[in-house]
């Protein structure tokens, strides 16, 4: 059962660069949470790019990262 974003538990994944691990965590939470969770990620000093291997690794495991971007909180 999918919940609306207002009913889902909201999760913010914070890190420094927001280019790899936090991007992956955001995608994993959104995919595996099946609508019970809604995740976002951000960095204190965002790099401005997403590491290609993080998106590739997610795709290898059947997880769609969407169009992630490195962003500030």
Secondary structure, DSSP 8 states (H G I E B T S, - for coil): ----TTTSEEEEEEESS-SSHHHHHHHHHHHHTTTSEEEEEEETT--SS--HHHHHHHHHTT----S----B-
